[in-house]
Amino acid sequence: MNEKVRLNTRFDGKISDHIRKILTDKNYLATQKNVDIEETSNNYNFIGNNRKPYYAMNWLSKKAISSQNQKKGDSAGYFFYETSEGFKFKSIDGLLAQEK
């Protein structure tokens, strides 16, 4: 689906909302898998410019700041990945702060 679909609209709001929309909206990837997205605190508006969905989500992960355990200017960003359980969008600081 990544090769067939292009982002060509404007996205306004939080980055976590953009990721959720790209993954679940019927106009984009429309995945049936579970989606586990950690909430972001920063807003980021952009125009899709015919980018591929996975490229755009990876690009957005570098700009995201967690609302739980990061602050602006002191953020490591996010990881976007897929497991057998579904898609994950998690902050790097949150993953490193977990117990082993």
C-alpha positions in Angstrom: 0.0 0.0 0.0 2.9 2.4 0.6 3.7 2.4 -3.1 0.1 3.0 -4.2 -0.9 5.7 -1.7 0.3 9.3 -1.5 -0.3 12.0 1.0 -1.6 15.0 -0.8 -3.6 16.9 1.8 -2.8 19.4 4.6 -2.4 18.0 8.1 -3.1 20.3 11.1 -2.7 19.4 14.8 -0.7 17.0 16.9 1.8 14.7 15.3 0.3 11.7 17.1 -3.1 12.5 15.4 -1.4 12.7 12.0 0.1 9.2 12.5 -3.2 7.8 13.6 -5.0 9.3 10.6 -2.4 8.0 8.1 -2.6 4.5 9.5 -6.3 4.1 10.0 -8.0 6.5 7.4 -9.6 4.7 4.4 -8.0 7.3 2.1 -4.5 6.3 3.2 -3.3 2.9 4.6 -6.6 1.8 6.3 -4.8 -0.8 8.4 -6.8 -3.5 10.4 -3.9 -4.0 12.8 -3.7 -2.6 16.3 -2.3 0.9 16.5 -0.4 1.8 19.7 0.5 5.6 19.6 2.0 7.5 22.5 0.5 11.0 22.7 2.6 14.0 21.5 2.5 17.5 23.0 3.6 19.5 20.0 1.6 20.6 17.0 3.0 20.4 13.6 1.3 21.4 10.4 2.4 20.2 7.0 1.3 19.5 3.5 1.7 15.9 2.2 3.4 16.9 -1.1 2.7 13.5 -2.5 5.0 11.8 0.0 4.7 8.0 0.6 2.9 7.3 4.0 5.7 5.4 5.7 8.3 8.0 4.6 6.1 10.7 6.1 5.6 8.9 9.4 9.3 8.3 9.7 10.0 12.0 9.0 7.4 13.0 11.6 8.9 10.8 14.2 12.0 13.0 14.4 9.9 16.1 15.1 7.7 14.6 17.8 7.9 15.5 21.5 6.2 13.2 24.1 3.5 14.8 26.4 4.5 12.4 29.2 8.3 12.4 29.6 10.0 14.9 27.3 10.2 18.6 27.0 10.9 20.9 24.0 14.6 21.2 23.2 15.3 18.0 25.3 13.8 15.3 23.2 15.3 12.2 21.5 12.3 11.8 19.2 10.1 8.8 18.5 10.4 5.3 17.0 7.8 4.2 14.4 7.8 0.4 14.0 5.7 -2.6 13.3 5.5 -5.8 15.3 3.4 -9.0 15.0 0.9 -7.2 17.4 0.5 -4.1 15.2 2.0 -0.6 14.7 3.8 1.3 17.5 4.7 5.0 17.7 6.7 5.4 21.0 9.1 8.0 22.4 12.7 6.9 22.7 12.9 8.3 26.2 9.8 6.4 27.2 11.2 3.1 25.9 14.5 3.6 27.6 12.8 4.5 30.9 10.9 1.2 31.1 12.0 -1.6 33.3 14.0 -4.4 31.8 
